[in-house]
């Protein structure tokens, strides 16, 4: 269980940090009748579905700047492609110098089970406390991870790119392959982990907090290079997709005003309670 402790700690700290951040953020606009938990759940489900749909239909409405962005991503991927082999050699040579707990945490955080544990944990906390800002963060996490997960799963099968461990080079593709060793492009671990970090980091204004969260989100992508499980282009595209998914869904939620706040302070103050035999979050009215 020791290898899971850093991940459980990150999950708890993420939820707690978001609750503290919500204290300093705008609270939701008052409504005439408080919605039940079930009504909020349905509303949030519709928001998540709308965000996912928005990601998939948005290319049909792209403007010139969107195609410029796409061109930049393609150009960046081509540059990384030329560095695939030397980067693979360099990172694999660093592997034995990396602490085992860091390597293990990087691998585990990119796994769907633990990653979605953090995602659902954030949303569940927001739902139970009926905190609109944390609910929105949870919806953003769930929708972004789902949209990105579907895209990367399909892309891996279609591309059939060989992982570095096959020793076939970075230009070995076998389209529509079902072999796990040919599901390298893009990196699912990189996409999931950085999606989570980027979505959470967007909720904070402090650049140091943002940078710290983003740095944690990069551990998993880099760990895939240490382990020789992915090429640099796989990891780079995974991160790029993360940013695109999160920004696209966040813009959708804001444009549709799914979660609106005013300038009043929240009525509940959340404090971390630590002591002998107790660990938890307490709300003060």
C-alpha positions as CSV (number, residue, x, y, z in Angstrom):
1,X,0.0,0.0,0.0
2,X,3.0,2.3,0.4
3,X,3.1,3.1,-3.3
4,X,-0.5,4.4,-3.1
5,X,0.1,6.8,-0.2
6,X,1.3,9.7,-2.4
7,X,-1.7,9.4,-4.6
8,X,-4.2,9.2,-1.8
9,X,-2.5,12.2,-0.2
10,X,-2.8,14.1,-3.5
11,X,-6.5,13.2,-3.8
12,X,-7.2,14.5,-0.3
13,X,-5.1,17.7,-0.7
14,X,-6.7,18.5,-4.1
15,X,-10.2,18.3,-2.6
16,X,-9.2,20.3,0.4
17,X,-7.4,23.0,-1.6
18,X,-10.4,23.4,-3.9
19,X,-12.6,23.8,-0.9
20,X,-10.3,26.6,0.5
21,X,-10.1,28.2,-2.9
22,X,-13.9,28.2,-3.1
23,X,-13.9,30.3,0.1
24,X,-12.1,33.1,-1.7
25,X,-14.1,32.7,-4.9
26,X,-17.5,34.0,-5.8
27,X,-20.4,32.1,-4.5
28,X,-23.4,31.0,-6.5
29,X,-26.2,33.4,-7.3
30,X,-29.1,32.9,-4.8
31,X,-32.1,31.0,-6.1
32,X,-35.6,31.0,-4.9
33,X,-35.7,27.3,-4.1
34,X,-32.7,25.2,-3.2
35,X,-32.3,22.2,-5.6
36,X,-32.1,18.7,-4.2
37,X,-29.0,16.6,-4.6
38,X,-30.8,14.5,-7.3
39,X,-31.7,17.6,-9.2
40,X,-28.1,18.9,-9.0
41,X,-26.8,15.5,-10.2
42,X,-29.1,15.6,-13.2
43,X,-28.0,19.1,-14.0
44,X,-24.4,18.3,-13.7
45,X,-24.8,15.2,-15.8
46,X,-26.4,17.3,-18.6
47,X,-23.5,19.8,-18.3
48,X,-20.9,17.1,-18.6
49,X,-22.7,15.5,-21.6
50,X,-23.0,19.0,-23.2
51,X,-19.2,19.6,-22.7
52,X,-18.3,16.3,-24.3
53,X,-20.6,16.9,-27.3
54,X,-19.2,20.4,-27.7
55,X,-15.6,19.0,-28.0
56,X,-16.7,16.6,-30.8
57,X,-18.8,19.0,-32.9
58,X,-16.6,22.1,-32.4
59,X,-14.3,21.3,-35.4
60,X,-17.2,21.9,-37.7
61,X,-17.3,25.5,-36.4
62,X,-13.6,26.2,-36.4
63,X,-12.4,29.6,-37.5
64,X,-9.0,30.7,-38.9
65,X,-7.3,31.0,-35.5
66,X,-8.4,27.4,-34.7
67,X,-6.7,26.1,-37.9
68,X,-3.6,28.1,-37.0
69,X,-3.6,26.4,-33.6
70,X,-4.0,23.0,-35.3
71,X,-1.1,23.8,-37.6
72,X,1.1,24.8,-34.7
73,X,0.3,21.5,-32.9
74,X,1.2,19.5,-36.1
75,X,4.4,21.5,-36.6
76,X,5.3,20.9,-32.9
77,X,4.6,17.2,-33.3
78,X,6.9,17.0,-36.3
79,X,9.7,18.6,-34.4
80,X,9.2,16.2,-31.5
81,X,9.2,13.3,-34.0
82,X,12.8,14.2,-35.0
83,X,13.8,14.0,-31.3
84,X,12.0,10.7,-30.5
85,X,15.0,8.4,-30.6
86,X,17.5,10.6,-28.8
87,X,14.9,11.5,-26.2
88,X,14.1,7.8,-25.7
89,X,17.8,7.0,-25.1
90,X,18.2,10.0,-22.8
91,X,15.2,9.3,-20.5
92,X,15.8,5.6,-20.3
93,X,19.3,6.3,-19.1
94,X,17.9,8.3,-16.2
95,X,15.5,5.6,-15.1
96,X,17.7,3.9,-12.5
97,X,18.5,7.3,-10.8
98,X,14.8,8.1,-10.3
99,X,13.4,7.1,-6.8
100,X,11.1,4.1,-7.1
101,X,8.3,5.8,-5.3
102,X,8.3,8.6,-7.9
103,X,8.2,6.1,-10.8
104,X,5.5,4.1,-9.2
105,X,3.4,7.2,-8.4
106,X,3.8,8.5,-11.9
107,X,2.6,5.2,-13.3
108,X,-0.4,4.8,-10.9
109,X,-1.7,8.4,-11.3
110,X,-2.1,7.8,-15.0
111,X,-4.2,4.7,-14.5
112,X,-7.9,5.2,-15.1
113,X,-9.0,3.6,-11.8
114,X,-7.0,6.0,-9.5
115,X,-7.3,9.0,-11.8
116,X,-11.1,8.7,-11.9
117,X,-11.0,8.2,-8.1
118,X,-9.7,11.7,-7.8
119,X,-12.1,13.0,-10.4
120,X,-15.2,11.5,-8.8
121,X,-13.9,12.4,-5.4
122,X,-13.8,16.1,-6.3
123,X,-17.2,16.1,-7.8
124,X,-18.8,14.0,-5.0
125,X,-17.5,16.5,-2.4
126,X,-18.9,19.4,-4.4
127,X,-22.3,17.6,-4.8
128,X,-22.6,16.7,-1.1
129,X,-21.7,20.2,0.1
130,X,-23.7,21.8,-2.8
131,X,-20.7,24.0,-3.6
132,X,-21.2,25.2,-7.1
133,X,-17.5,26.0,-7.8
134,X,-16.3,22.5,-6.8
135,X,-19.2,20.9,-8.6
136,X,-18.1,22.7,-11.8
137,X,-14.5,21.6,-11.3
138,X,-15.7,18.0,-10.9
139,X,-17.9,18.3,-14.1
140,X,-14.9,19.7,-15.9
141,X,-12.7,16.9,-14.8
142,X,-15.2,14.1,-15.7
143,X,-16.1,15.6,-19.1
144,X,-12.5,16.3,-20.1
145,X,-11.2,12.9,-19.0
146,X,-14.1,11.1,-20.8
147,X,-13.8,13.1,-24.0
148,X,-10.0,12.7,-24.1
149,X,-10.1,9.1,-23.1
150,X,-12.4,8.2,-26.0
151,X,-10.3,10.0,-28.5
152,X,-7.0,8.5,-27.4
153,X,-8.5,5.0,-27.3
154,X,-9.6,5.2,-30.8
155,X,-6.4,6.9,-32.0
156,X,-4.2,4.2,-30.5
157,X,-6.1,1.4,-32.3
158,X,-6.2,3.3,-35.6
159,X,-2.5,4.3,-35.5
160,X,-1.1,1.0,-34.2
161,X,2.2,2.7,-33.4
162,X,4.8,0.4,-31.9
163,X,6.1,1.2,-28.4
164,X,9.8,1.8,-27.9
165,X,10.0,-1.6,-26.1
166,X,9.3,-3.4,-29.4
167,X,12.6,-2.0,-30.8
168,X,11.1,-1.3,-34.2
169,X,11.7,2.4,-34.2
170,X,9.5,5.4,-34.0
171,X,8.1,5.1,-37.5
172,X,6.6,1.6,-37.1
173,X,2.8,1.6,-37.5
174,X,0.4,-1.2,-38.0
175,X,-3.0,0.4,-38.5
176,X,-6.1,-1.0,-36.7
177,X,-3.9,-3.1,-34.4
178,X,-5.4,-4.7,-31.2
179,X,-1.9,-5.4,-29.8
180,X,-1.2,-3.6,-26.5
181,X,2.4,-3.1,-27.6
182,X,1.2,-1.1,-30.6
183,X,-1.1,1.2,-28.6
184,X,1.6,3.9,-28.2
185,X,0.1,7.0,-30.0
186,X,-0.9,9.0,-28.0
187,X,-0.1,8.4,-24.3
188,X,-3.2,7.7,-22.3
189,X,-1.3,8.1,-19.0
190,X,-0.1,11.5,-20.1
191,X,-3.5,12.6,-21.3
192,X,-5.3,11.5,-18.1
193,X,-2.8,12.9,-15.6
194,X,-2.3,16.2,-17.2
195,X,-6.0,16.7,-17.9
196,X,-6.6,16.3,-14.2
197,X,-3.8,18.7,-13.2
198,X,-4.7,21.3,-15.8
199,X,-8.4,21.3,-14.9
200,X,-7.6,21.7,-11.2
201,X,-4.8,24.2,-11.8
202,X,-7.2,26.5,-13.7
203,X,-9.3,27.0,-10.6
204,X,-6.5,28.9,-8.9
205,X,-5.3,32.4,-9.6
206,X,-1.9,32.1,-7.8
207,X,0.7,31.4,-10.4
208,X,2.8,29.4,-7.9
209,X,0.0,27.1,-7.0
210,X,-0.8,26.7,-10.7
211,X,2.8,25.9,-11.5
212,X,3.0,23.4,-8.7
213,X,-0.1,21.5,-9.8
214,X,1.0,21.5,-13.4
215,X,4.5,20.2,-12.4
216,X,2.8,17.3,-10.5
217,X,0.8,16.6,-13.6
218,X,3.9,16.3,-15.7
219,X,5.4,13.5,-13.5
220,X,3.3,10.8,-15.1
221,X,4.1,11.9,-18.7
222,X,7.8,12.0,-18.0
223,X,7.6,8.6,-16.2
224,X,6.3,7.1,-19.5
225,X,9.6,8.2,-21.1
226,X,11.7,6.8,-18.2
227,X,10.0,3.5,-18.6
228,X,10.4,3.4,-22.4
229,X,6.6,2.9,-22.7
230,X,6.1,5.9,-25.1
231,X,7.9,8.1,-27.6
232,X,8.2,11.8,-27.0
233,X,5.6,12.6,-29.6
234,X,3.1,10.3,-27.8
235,X,3.6,12.2,-24.6
236,X,3.6,15.6,-26.3
237,X,0.3,14.9,-28.1
238,X,-1.3,13.6,-25.0
239,X,-0.5,16.8,-23.1
240,X,-1.7,18.9,-26.1
241,X,-5.0,17.0,-26.2
242,X,-5.4,17.6,-22.4
243,X,-5.2,21.3,-22.8
244,X,-7.5,21.4,-25.8
245,X,-10.1,19.2,-24.0
246,X,-10.1,21.1,-20.7
247,X,-10.1,24.6,-22.4
248,X,-12.8,23.6,-24.8
249,X,-15.2,22.2,-22.2
250,X,-14.4,25.1,-19.7
251,X,-15.3,27.6,-22.4
252,X,-18.5,25.8,-23.1
253,X,-19.5,25.8,-19.5
254,X,-18.7,29.5,-19.2
255,X,-20.4,30.5,-22.4
256,X,-23.6,28.6,-21.6
257,X,-23.5,30.0,-18.0
258,X,-24.0,26.6,-16.5
259,X,-22.3,27.7,-13.3
260,X,-22.6,31.4,-12.4
261,X,-21.3,33.2,-9.3
262,X,-21.8,36.6,-7.8
263,X,-19.5,38.6,-5.6
264,X,-20.7,37.5,-2.2
265,X,-18.6,35.3,0.1
266,X,-19.7,31.8,0.8
267,X,-21.7,31.1,3.9
268,X,-19.7,28.0,4.9
269,X,-16.1,28.1,5.9
270,X,-14.2,24.8,5.4
271,X,-11.3,23.9,7.8
272,X,-9.0,21.0,7.9
273,X,-9.3,19.2,11.3
274,X,-6.2,17.2,12.3
275,X,-5.6,15.6,15.7
276,X,-5.2,12.4,17.6
277,X,-7.5,9.9,16.0
278,X,-9.2,12.4,13.7
279,X,-8.7,13.6,10.1
280,X,-11.4,15.5,8.2
281,X,-12.9,18.6,6.8
282,X,-15.3,20.6,9.0
283,X,-17.7,23.3,7.9
284,X,-18.4,26.3,10.0
285,X,-21.7,28.2,9.4
